[in-house]
Amino acid sequence: MDTTSRYRDTARQRMRDAIVEAARDLTIARGWDAVRMADVATQVGVSRQTVYNEFGSKPALAEAIAQAETERFLAGVNDALYGHDDVREAAHAAIFQVLDEAAGNPLIKAILTSARGGSDPLLPFLTTRSELVLVAAAGVLRQWAADRLPALPDEAVAFAAETIIRLVVSHIVLPLAPVDRTAGALADLVVRLVTDPVTP
């Protein structure tokens, strides 16, 4: 790839990132239902058609927001996991990081608040369409397990990872206890799943 092509690709990616960030900011301020593609374009300083050219539709932009937010969370999860060798400590640190971050995350707050008042089209990315989160998060957990627990069967790791991720997501959507207590209970469950591997 020549220098001109690289520059063009970099500039396009910056613009896409700016569109996603603007859409995120507007969602926090107004709720996703009230966000219009034209408003996103105005905030970024591009035409409405440019936003459509890049993302195709509002649902596709919603998916890009969910993808970017997932990547933000998983960077923290990765750091938390690799800061520990002990399974329980690593699990507790990662789960606590996610739940604590989610509790203060303005986008998640906006989605959940909007959903309580009726519905929010972004909510399914945490619930019924959470495969984006499941696949990405499971990849991070399985890589850590491969590095730190190489003797564990891959099927058992995959099942444990998916189980814990689903439980963590459910506690984001409907927290039942303080973050530290929930993280501790789920970390204990991780230890059980690791010491007595289960395959579906």
N, C-alpha and C positions, 0 to 999 in steps of 0.2 A: 504494500500500500504506500503510495507516495505521500509527501508532506501535505499537499493540498487536500487530499482525501482524508488524511488523519485529522487535519484542522477542521474540515467540514463535519466529520463524524463527532468530534469533540464538541463543536459548537452546537450541533443538533442535540447531543445528550444533555448539555447544559440547559438548553431551552426546555427539553422534556422534563428535566428535574425541576426547573423553575415553575413549569405549569403544574406539576404534581404538588409542589410546595404551596403554590397559590391556592389550589383547590383544597388542600388540607387546611390552610388558614381560614378560608371562607367557610368550610364545614364547621370548624370550631366556633366561628363567630355566628353562623346562621343556622346550622344544620344542613345536611346533605340535600334534603328536598328543596331547599331554598337556593341552592347553588346553581347558577346558570353558566353554560359554557362561555357566553359572552362576557360575564363578569370575570371569569377566570382569565380570559384573553386580555381584558382591560387591565387587570392587576399585573399581568406579566409584560404588557406593552406589545402584544402581537394581535393579529386579527383573529376573529372567531373561527374563520376557515382554517387558520394555521393549527388551532387547537384540535379541530375535527380531523385535519390531515394527519396529525400525529397520533391521535387516540381513536378516531373513528366514531366514538359514541360516548355518552355520559357513563354507561355501565363499564365500558373499557377503562375510562379514567378512574372510576371507583376501584377497579381491580388494581390499577397502577398505584393508587394511594395505599391500598391494603398491602401490596407487595413492598412498597417503600417502608411502611411502618413495621412490617414483619422483619425486614432486614435490620432496622434500627434495634428492635428487641433482641434479635439473634446475635448481634455483635456483643451485646451485654451478656447474654447467656454463655457465649463462647468464652469470654473473658472470665466469667464466674466459674465455669467448669474447670478450665485449665489452671485456675489459681489453687486447685486442691488435688491431692492424690487420693485421699480417702473418699469412698463412694458417698457416704452420708453427708460429709461436709460439702462435697462438690454439688450434690443434689440440692441440699438446703440453700447453698449460696445462689445457685441458678434459679431455683423456684422462687426464693425470696426476691431476687432481683426482678423477675418478671412481674410478680404480684405487686411489689412496691412501686415499680415503674408504671404499671397499668393503673394503679389507684390514683396516681397523680398526672396521668397522661391526658392532656386536654382533648385530644381527638377521641379517645375511648370514652371519656366522660360525655362528650357531645353526642356520640352514637348511642350510648346507653340512655342518656336523658331523653333524647328524641324518641327512642324505642319505647320508653315508658309512657310517652304521650300518644302512642299509636304504633308507628313503625318507622324504621330507618333502613333504606336500601343497603347501607353499609353493614348493618348488623349481621346478615348471613355470613359475612367473611369471618366472623367469630363463632358462628353457630352452624347452620346447615350447609354453608359452603366453605367450611374451614379447612378444606383439603390443601389450600395454599399454605396455611400455617402448619398443618400437620406434616406435610412433605418436607418443608424447609427446616422445621424444628427437629424432626426425626433425623434428618441428615446430620445436623450438628451433634445430636446426642449419640448417634451411631458412630460417628467419627471419634468422639471422645472415648467411647467404650472400646473401640478397636485399638486405640492408642494405650488406654489404661487397663482394660480388662480383656485382653486378647483371647483368653481361654473361654469366654462366654460364647455360646452358640449364637450365630447371627439372628436366627429366628426368635430366640428368646429376647435378645436385645431389642429387636424391632417391635415385639409385642409390648415389652416394658416401656419403651419410648412412647409408643402411641397411647398406651394407657395413661401414663403420667401427663402427657401433653393434653389429652382430652380432659383430664381432671383439672389441670391448671387453668385451661380455657374456661371451664365451667365456674371456677372460683373467680375468674375475672368478671364474667357476666353477672354472677350472683354470689358475691362474697358472703360467707357464713360466719367467719371468725376473723380475729386480727391476723394480719399478714404473717407474722412470725410463727404463730401457732399453726396456721394452715401449712406453711412451708415445712415446719417440723414434722407434722403428721404425714405429709406427702413424701418427705425425705425418708421417713421410716418405712413407708411403703416401697420406695425404690430399693432400699436395702433388702427387704423381703423378696422382691422380684429378682434381685441379683443373686441372693444366696440360695434361692430355690427357684431356678429359672422355669418360666412357664412358656409354653408355645400354644398358639391357638389351634 
